Amino acid sequence: MSACFDYFGMTPFLIFPTGLTEFTHSVAFFTAGVLAGRNGWLEEEGTWLTANFWKLLLLTLTLLAAAFVDRAQRRAQSAFSLMVLQGYWPVLGACFHLEWFRRDHSSGGPVQEFLASAAYGVYLIHPLTLTLAAWSYTVVLRRAGHLVVAYAPPHDDPSSLRFVVQSDSGLLVWGGWVYCSVISLITSWPLAWAVKQLPGFRRVL
């Protein structure tokens, strides 16, 4: 992750907010996920995590301590050890969550089966539905009489666009969070399920 960040930077690319850095990781982990599913690696993962739990915990604490020291010395968020920790921690956390749910939460009814079958598709689709939900929220606010200003930050990618809403309280912010969450959820899951029904998509989604 740190190497990609240093090389590609954080310029947005397509639907990836952090640009080619995030795109590179997504391609790598998508490939790893397909290989893991086809070769049964997830069934072996639990045994490996249990056997190496204390080693992984020690490594995590060591990286965490190094990140704090490195960041304090450089007084910058770009400390190398912090970026290493940011790349290491999500992978480890994802592995433990996969094993936890496989062991203790693998049973359920038709609703759980539907959600589980469409989960990866939702992960791929949600940037689109969430962006459209945020844009539609600004339309709702304008119709309600609120002042909404769209602008492109000068130091960001030219294709990026942000909205500023005039408000005397934080209610519109929290309202936007609820609105975008609900809209993106009720559109992402059915859309992911529909895409999965297309020929060839069921094997990868």
Secondary structure as the mmCIF struct_conf table of DSSP 4:
data_model
#
loop_
_struct_conf.conf_type_id
_struct_conf.id
_struct_conf.beg_label_comp_id
_struct_conf.beg_label_asym_id
_struct_conf.beg_label_seq_id
_struct_conf.end_label_comp_id
_struct_conf.end_label_asym_id
_struct_conf.end_label_seq_id
HELX_RH_AL_P HELX_RH_AL_P1 SER A 2 PHE A 8
BEND BEND1 MET A 10 MET A 10
STRN STRN1 PHE A 13 PHE A 13
TURN_TY1_P TURN_TY1_P1 LEU A 14 ILE A 15
STRN STRN2 PHE A 16 PHE A 16
TURN_TY1_P TURN_TY1_P2 PRO A 17 GLY A 19
HELX_RH_AL_P HELX_RH_AL_P2 LEU A 20 ASN A 39
TURN_TY1_P TURN_TY1_P3 GLY A 40 GLY A 40
HELX_RH_AL_P HELX_RH_AL_P3 TRP A 41 ALA A 51
TURN_TY1_P TURN_TY1_P4 ASN A 52 ASN A 52
HELX_RH_AL_P HELX_RH_AL_P4 PHE A 53 ARG A 74
TURN_TY1_P TURN_TY1_P5 ARG A 75 ARG A 75
BEND BEND2 ALA A 76 ALA A 76
TURN_TY1_P TURN_TY1_P6 GLN A 77 SER A 78
HELX_RH_AL_P HELX_RH_AL_P5 PHE A 80 ASP A 104
BEND BEND3 HIS A 105 HIS A 105
HELX_RH_AL_P HELX_RH_AL_P6 PRO A 110 ARG A 143
TURN_TY1_P TURN_TY1_P7 ALA A 144 GLY A 145
STRN STRN3 VAL A 148 TYR A 151
TURN_TY1_P TURN_TY1_P8 PRO A 154 HIS A 155
BEND BEND4 ASP A 156 ASP A 156
TURN_TY1_P TURN_TY1_P9 PRO A 158 SER A 159
STRN STRN4 ARG A 162 VAL A 165
BEND BEND5 ASP A 168 GLY A 170
HELX_RH_AL_P HELX_RH_AL_P7 LEU A 171 LYS A 196
TURN_TY1_P TURN_TY1_P10 GLN A 197 GLN A 197
BEND BEND6 LEU A 198 LEU A 198
TURN_TY1_P TURN_TY1_P11 PRO A 199 VAL A 204
#
